[in-house]
């Protein structure tokens, strides 16, 4: 953990310990973490790992996922291009988990990637900074459940559904408002600055009761459906009037509805609900920004998803012969004639 991250964790703890001294009947309870893994995927196939014999590389990851849709909206092809900006001198070995059917280097990559059925492989030596770029064809059936958007065409309409939702655990209780509000302000500040958010806690004055809540990563969806322009933040399901080719770009967005609304005047229970939902939503956003894993767990990651209508692959027809009217009877006759000519030649040669 860096000194900055350690300080960020220590500040809420000091604030809460001071508040606990002022309110001896309050108990400290950890809040849902904005770094929690709420489902097994994304990132795909267990994410990424790094093996560098104790050396830790700093890695920033950017991924572009192109989803080619059939007439019914089902993914026909999924191609992910990931760019890794690797810092810190030394050897590296990065398996990036994914159900890969093919992979290739993209121009500008310092080296070509390797492939296993369940991962993209990078191995080499970093002199100080390396750029590694791979384009991988993924198995659509394996990755479809982890995609953030479902597109369903209908007569004159197209339904867009956010599929990032997950039900998870939280708790409710009476809490001290002031220290929790300070932690919430720190959480918002970290998000605004693009920093990794830290976990926090609450001082409860009643027995915590476990609850179940549903959270989803807000999706900024923009592009076109036929001639219809689309630009919206999608948290559930929307039906768009229009038809024609789909060309949509989707990016996971911070939960402005939860972060930006004022908290002044909220009771402790309502503030606790706001903070828990915001924290868990941020963890869900973080998952979908890391569709392919980053070998540096603290490194920045971003993912853009592109959905576009594509033609369903059609099996190639058998190649026609030079004479399209030639059938098997004619071919057989030609073969027999050639064999006869060879027999006559052999007879003439034997008589010579």
Buried (B, 14 or more C-beta within 10 A) or exposed (E): EEEEEEEBEEBBEEBBEEBBEEEEEBBBBEBBBBBBBBEEBBBBBBBBBBEBEEEEBEBBBBBBBBBBBBEEBBBBBBBBBBBBBBBBEBEBBBBBBBBBBEBBBBEEBBBBBEBEEBBBBBEBEBEEEBEBBBBBBBBBEBBBEBBBBBBBBEEEEBBBBBBBEBEBEBBBBBBBBEBBBBBBEBBBEBBEEEEBBBBBBBBBBBEBEEEEBEBBBBBBBBBBBBEEEBEEBBBEEBEBEBBEEBBBBBBBBBBEEBBEEEBEEBEBBEBBBBBBBBBBBBBBBBBBBBBBBBBBBEBBBBBBBBBBBBEEEEEEEEEEEEEEEEEEEEEEEEEEEEEEEEEEEEEEEEEE
